[in-house]
Amino acid sequence: MPMRTPLLLLCLAASLAACGYGFVGSAPSALPEDVRSLAMDTVKNPTLDPDLPALVISRFRDEMTQRVKTRWTDRSEARGLVSLTIQRYYLTTELSDKTDRTLKYNANITLSATVRSKLDDRVIWQSDLVTYKETYLQADSEEDARTRAVEFAVRRLVDRLEQAY
């Protein structure tokens, strides 16, 4: 009986590895080791939400630091420059009651990112557009729906970087 436990654990680990599961920071990345010192360059925000860029930057930095092991610094010390584009963002009422109180929100955000070498301005990595759509119940505030939509979109963006898309 005791011999079966290690065998089961080995089979579980092998099956997780076979389906692409990995630990945070263990995946290969499109970002070379020598360009892990980054600075934010530009954020394009054609939306009408003036607070959105700060939220996207914050979540992007957190996700990159945790998963890709980047170090954020000022522009003078950076090896790579990050440009983010918030292509589109909207939060709409999907369902409301008789008193016009929102019961469901529909959040939709589309982002892209580019990392360029500070030395020669060549593009090191450029994402495709990443879109995240979600419906949130009335229990969530507009702010909660926006924050969660940004978090999931940024997570997908960093997924692309880790998978070298």
C-alpha positions as CSV (number, residue, x, y, z in Angstrom):
1,M,0.0,0.0,0.0
2,P,2.6,2.6,0.9
3,M,4.3,2.0,-2.4
4,R,1.2,3.1,-4.3
5,T,1.3,6.7,-3.0
6,P,4.6,7.7,-4.6
7,L,3.5,6.1,-7.8
8,L,0.2,8.0,-7.8
9,L,2.0,11.3,-7.1
10,L,4.4,10.6,-10.0
11,C,1.5,9.9,-12.3
12,L,-0.3,13.1,-11.2
13,A,2.9,15.2,-11.8
14,A,3.4,13.6,-15.2
15,S,-0.2,14.2,-16.3
16,L,-0.1,17.9,-15.1
17,A,3.2,18.4,-17.0
18,A,1.7,16.8,-20.1
19,C,-1.3,19.3,-20.2
20,G,1.0,22.3,-19.9
21,Y,0.7,23.1,-16.2
22,G,3.7,24.8,-14.7
23,F,4.6,26.8,-11.6
24,V,4.7,30.6,-11.5
25,G,8.0,31.9,-13.0
26,S,8.9,28.4,-14.4
27,A,7.6,28.9,-17.9
28,P,9.8,30.1,-20.8
29,S,9.3,33.7,-21.7
30,A,9.6,35.8,-24.8
31,L,11.4,38.3,-22.6
32,P,15.1,37.5,-22.5
33,E,16.8,37.5,-19.1
34,D,19.0,40.5,-19.9
35,V,15.8,42.6,-20.5
36,R,14.0,41.9,-17.3
37,S,14.7,45.5,-16.0
38,L,11.7,47.5,-17.4
39,A,10.3,50.9,-17.4
40,M,6.8,52.1,-18.5
41,D,7.1,54.1,-21.7
42,T,3.6,55.0,-22.9
43,V,0.0,54.1,-22.2
44,K,-2.5,54.9,-24.9
45,N,-6.0,55.3,-23.6
46,P,-8.6,56.4,-26.2
47,T,-11.4,55.5,-23.7
48,L,-13.3,58.1,-21.7
49,D,-12.1,56.6,-18.4
50,P,-9.2,58.7,-17.1
51,D,-8.5,56.3,-14.2
52,L,-8.2,53.2,-16.3
53,P,-4.5,53.6,-17.3
54,A,-3.3,53.7,-13.7
55,L,-5.3,50.5,-13.0
56,V,-3.9,48.7,-16.1
57,I,-0.3,49.8,-15.3
58,S,-0.6,48.7,-11.7
59,R,-2.0,45.3,-12.6
60,F,0.5,44.8,-15.4
61,R,3.5,45.6,-13.2
62,D,2.2,43.3,-10.5
63,E,1.6,40.4,-12.9
64,M,5.0,40.8,-14.7
65,T,6.9,41.1,-11.4
66,Q,5.2,38.0,-10.0
67,R,5.2,35.7,-13.0
68,V,8.1,36.9,-15.3
69,K,10.3,38.1,-12.5
70,T,10.8,41.6,-13.9
71,R,12.3,44.5,-12.0
72,W,10.7,47.9,-12.5
73,T,12.9,50.9,-12.6
74,D,13.1,54.4,-14.0
75,R,13.8,54.9,-17.6
76,S,17.5,55.7,-17.2
77,E,18.2,52.2,-15.7
78,A,15.8,50.2,-17.8
79,R,16.9,47.7,-20.4
80,G,13.3,47.4,-21.9
81,L,10.5,49.9,-22.4
82,V,6.9,48.9,-22.1
83,S,4.1,50.5,-24.1
84,L,0.5,49.5,-23.3
85,T,-2.6,50.3,-25.4
86,I,-6.1,50.1,-24.1
87,Q,-7.8,49.6,-27.4
88,R,-11.3,49.6,-26.0
89,Y,-13.1,49.5,-22.7
90,Y,-16.8,49.6,-21.8
91,L,-19.0,48.7,-19.0
92,T,-22.7,48.4,-19.8
93,T,-25.8,47.5,-18.0
94,E,-26.9,44.1,-19.3
95,L,-30.0,43.8,-17.1
96,S,-31.8,46.2,-14.8
97,D,-34.9,46.1,-12.6
98,K,-38.1,48.2,-12.7
99,T,-36.4,51.0,-10.8
100,D,-33.5,51.1,-13.3
101,R,-31.1,49.5,-10.8
102,T,-28.4,47.5,-12.5
103,L,-28.6,43.7,-11.9
104,K,-25.9,42.7,-14.3
105,Y,-22.9,44.5,-15.8
106,N,-21.2,43.6,-19.0
107,A,-17.5,44.5,-18.9
108,N,-15.4,44.4,-22.1
109,I,-11.7,45.4,-22.4
110,T,-9.2,45.0,-25.2
111,L,-5.4,45.5,-24.5
112,S,-2.1,45.1,-26.2
113,A,1.5,45.5,-25.1
114,T,4.9,46.0,-26.7
115,V,8.3,45.7,-25.1
116,R,11.2,47.4,-26.9
117,S,14.9,47.4,-26.2
118,K,16.1,50.7,-24.8
119,L,19.4,50.2,-26.5
120,D,18.4,49.9,-30.1
121,D,14.6,50.4,-30.0
122,R,14.0,47.0,-31.6
123,V,10.7,45.2,-30.6
124,I,11.5,42.4,-28.3
125,W,7.9,41.3,-27.8
126,Q,4.6,42.5,-29.1
127,S,1.2,41.0,-28.2
128,D,-1.8,40.5,-30.3
129,L,-4.9,42.2,-29.1
130,V,-6.2,40.5,-25.9
131,T,-10.0,40.9,-25.2
132,Y,-11.7,39.9,-22.0
133,K,-15.5,40.0,-21.7
134,E,-17.4,39.1,-18.5
135,T,-20.8,39.5,-17.0
136,Y,-21.0,40.6,-13.3
137,L,-23.9,40.4,-11.0
138,Q,-25.4,43.4,-9.2
139,A,-23.6,42.4,-6.0
140,D,-20.5,43.7,-7.7
141,S,-20.1,47.4,-8.1
142,E,-19.0,49.1,-11.3
143,E,-15.6,49.5,-9.8
144,D,-15.4,45.8,-8.9
145,A,-16.4,44.8,-12.4
146,R,-13.9,47.1,-14.0
147,T,-11.1,45.9,-11.7
148,R,-11.8,42.2,-12.3
149,A,-12.0,42.7,-16.1
150,V,-8.7,44.5,-16.1
151,E,-7.1,41.8,-13.9
152,F,-8.2,39.0,-16.2
153,A,-7.2,40.8,-19.4
154,V,-3.8,41.6,-18.0
155,R,-3.4,38.0,-16.9
156,R,-4.1,36.9,-20.5
157,L,-1.6,39.5,-21.8
158,V,1.2,38.1,-19.6
159,D,0.1,34.5,-20.5
160,R,0.9,35.4,-24.1
161,L,4.3,36.8,-23.1
162,E,5.1,33.6,-21.1
163,Q,4.0,31.4,-24.0
164,A,6.1,33.5,-26.4
165,Y,3.1,34.5,-28.6
